Amino acid sequence: MGLLMKLIHNENVKTFSRIGTWIMVAFLFGTVLMHAIFGYDSYKQSPNWKAELVKQNQEDLKALQDPKVPEEEKANKSERLMINQYRVEKDIAPTGVQFFALDYKMGGESLTVIFILIVAAMSVSSEFSMGTIKLLMIRPVNRMKILLAKYLSVIVTAIFFVLLSIGLYLLMGGIAFGFEGFTTPYLTILKGKVVEVNFISHLFQNVGLSCVQMVMLVTFAFMISTVFRNSSLAIGLSLLGYFMGSIISFQIYAAGYEWMKYSLFINTDLSIYLDDRVSMIEGLTLGTSLTVLVIHFLVFMIASFVTFQKRDIAI
């Protein structure tokens, strides 16, 4: 275990120095700052928030009675109507810091995922392209531990930047919109009723579910990098999966191919099960999605380790 931890540490040092961690931190900070500056007017609390919510409720009521409005949109408007009515009745004003922090996916998360996928895609293939794989093979460590150290170093890097991203959003949001918003109850729908929950707890539930998607994409990129030893292919496929995977999968499913509901990219977004929501795909549950993800994870890891273990490397 001590040797494995040393290998992970060494891989982290290599990864951080090679990719330019401080440049990434600067980009992440700049992204959060720009998000706060350009979105300030839309996030800040209005002094006339009650009147605005009443007006929005009237518009949502009209939409709910309109047969031309899609059912999915009606469901979203119905939930928003319930929450807005609860806010007005209980005098719980919407706080900009909460909406800003929850919108970390628009900036911080996307930048973090792109960065981590590039790191994962280059983690093994770059060793072959630069010839440094030979230096790894002469170490008195078996291949399984070397590859495991590389994979875990990518995961550690991912966790670091996820926490940094969330920390920056909380800090910047508190400065821009007030730290008192963190203690305001967050309103959500559970079992058909509006309930008050702790905001920080709810935020990290979202973060945790997002991390599941990131881990699966990282594992996919790592597998492509290990099996094909091609960084460009690994980066291209993993980024395509991140940006277009779910869209393409849903389109294929809508075309009548029901087996697509067991594909990776339809099941990576576990946030659809948060707050008692259900999947748009019939028969898909949290348990089913978790099972699909575990199977894909095992396939990716087995393919990576078996290929790396059996590959002939001339020393």
C-alpha positions, 0 to 999 in steps of 0.5 A, a space after each residue: 500500500 505504501 508503494 502504491 501511494 508513492 506511485 500515486 504521488 509521483 504520478 500526481 506530480 508528473 500530471 500537475 507539472 505537465 499540464 500546467 495546473 496553475 494555468 488551469 486554476 487561473 482559467 477556472 478562477 477567471 471563468 467563475 469571475 466572469 460568470 458572476 460579473 455577467 450574470 450579476 443582474 440575473 442572479 441578484 435578488 429583486 426588492 419586488 420579488 413577490 410581485 414578480 413571482 405572482 406575475 410568473 405564477 399567472 403566466 405558468 397557470 396559463 401555460 398549464 391550461 394550454 394544450 399546445 405546451 409539451 407535458 415535460 414543460 408543463 411538469 417543470 412549470 407546475 413545480 415552479 408554480 408550487 415553489 413560487 407560491 410557497 415562497 410568497 406564502 412563507 416569505 422566503 425570498 429567492 437568493 442569488 447566491 444559491 442559484 449562482 452556486 447551483 449553476 456551477 455546471 455552466 462554467 466550473 464543471 464544464 471546464 473541469 471535466 474538459 481538463 480532466 478528460 485531457 489528463 486521462 486521455 494522455 495519462 497512458 498514451 503519452 508514456 508510449 508516444 514519448 518513450 517513457 513507458 520503458 522507464 516505468 517498466 524497469 521499476 520493481 513494480 508490477 504493471 497492475 500497480 503502475 496502471 492503478 496508480 495512474 488511474 487513481 492519480 487522475 481521480 485525485 486530480 479530478 476531485 481536487 479541481 471539483 472541490 476547487 470549482 465549488 469552493 470558488 463558486 461559493 466564495 464568489 457567490 457569497 461576495 457578490 450576493 451575500 453569504 447569508 443566502 447559504 443559511 436560507 432554506 432551499 426549496 424543492 419538491 419531495 413526494 408532491 410537496 414543497 419542502 425546505 432543505 439545507 442548501 449546502 447539503 443539496 448542493 453537494 448532492 448535485 456535486 456528487 451526482 455530477 462526479 459519477 458522470 465525470 468518473 465514468 467519462 474519465 474511465 472511458 478516456 483512460 480505457 481508450 488511452 490504454 488500449 489504443 495508445 492514442 491521445 487524440 482518439 481518447 480526447 476526441 471520443 471522450 469529449 464527444 461523449 461529454 457534449 453529445 453522448 446523451 443527445 445522440 443516445 436519446 435520438 437513437 432511443 426515440 427512433 425506436 431502438 429501446 435497447 439504447 436505454 441501457 447505453 452509458 450516456 443515457 444513464 450518466 446523469 443521475 441528477 434526474 433522480 434527485 428530488 423524486 424526479 423520474 427518468 423520461 425513459 419508461 422503465 429506467 430507475 435509479 437502480 437500473 442506471 446504477 447497474 448499467 454504470 457499474 457494468 460499463 465501469 467494470 468493462 472499461 477497467 478490465 479492458 484497460 488492465 488486461 490490455 496493459 498487462 499483456 502488451 509487449 513493451 520492448 525495454 
